[in-house]
Amino acid sequence: MFAIVDIETCGGRFNYPSGRIIDICIVIHDGLNVVDKFSTLINPECYISSFYTSISGITNEMVKDAPTFAQVARKIVEYTEDRTFVAHNVSFDYNFIHGEFTALGYHFERKKLCTVQMSRKLMPGYKSYSLGKLCDQIGITINNRHRAEGDAIATAALFDRLLKLRK
């Protein structure tokens, strides 16, 4: 089982109390199909600058009544527990989530799998392996780019394709 994760942030790296997660989606994949999904905006308890709003479209107003990371932490544990944590550039997403749990005083550790690395190995020769450019090149449509749910669903479609190439 796999937990395909995408987040949007208000910082380039986790830096408590700024540089926090503002959007998360976890798509559960059983190796053949998507079987479940969890998605929510997150109140980062800090200011989202116009730079990060310009990337994701997520504003301070949009997250003011959203749950905090602490309020969704249990759900994130449940959705990722005993599953491989999959993401496009997995270190980014994983390190933010790990940092959020560390700030809460909890240990978070999961086996990781990176679709960027898988793509480079199984589909060599592309100019770019960024999610948007790679999906565009191979015909995967991303609805709602730079939002966690849209990117996670696209990563799941890419992951499906990579699993088929691996066989």
Stockholm file with secondary structure:
# STOCKHOLM 1.0

chainA/1-167         MFAIVDIETCGGRFNYPSGRIIDICIVIHDGLNVVDKFSTLINPECYISSFYTSISGITNEMVKDAPTFAQVARKIVEYTEDRTFVAHNVSFDYNFIHGEFTALGYHFERKKLCTVQMSRKLMPGYKSYSLGKLCDQIGITINNRHRAEGDAIATAALFDRLLKLRK
#=GR chainA/1-167 SS CEEEEEEEESSSSCBTTBSCEEEEEEEEECSSSEEEEEEEECBCSSCCCHHHHHHHCCCHHHHTTSCBHHHHHHHHHHHHTTSEEEETTHHHHHHHHHHHHHHTTCCCCCCEEEHHHHHHHHSTTCSCCSHHHHHHHHTCCCSSTTSHHHHHHHHHHHHHHHHHHHC
#=GC SS_cons         CEEEEEEEESSSSCBTTBSCEEEEEEEEECSSSEEEEEEEECBCSSCCCHHHHHHHCCCHHHHTTSCBHHHHHHHHHHHHTTSEEEETTHHHHHHHHHHHHHHTTCCCCCCEEEHHHHHHHHSTTCSCCSHHHHHHHHTCCCSSTTSHHHHHHHHHHHHHHHHHHHC
//
